[in-house]
Amino acid sequence: MNRSEIYEKLTEVFRDVFDRDDITLSDETTAADVEGWDSLIHITLMDAVEEEFDIRFDMKTVVRMKNVGELVNAIEAQV
């Protein structure tokens, strides 16, 4: 799976979790850029990402992620 395919699937996950069709992601996207992205939604989001890509993140990896680009890198490393 290439980076573009990951972004397509990841965008669908974000749109589903946040119930917004206008979300567009980039490597630099952070929680501050997405309305409603708080610590509780973050847990739901990570669970949905893990389910969509059939992967598991350890807590250390999740805590280190600072933006969507790092999330994509972490997904890419496991698929």
Helices and strands as residue ranges (DSSP letters): H 3-18, G 31-33, H 39-53, H 59-64, H 68-78
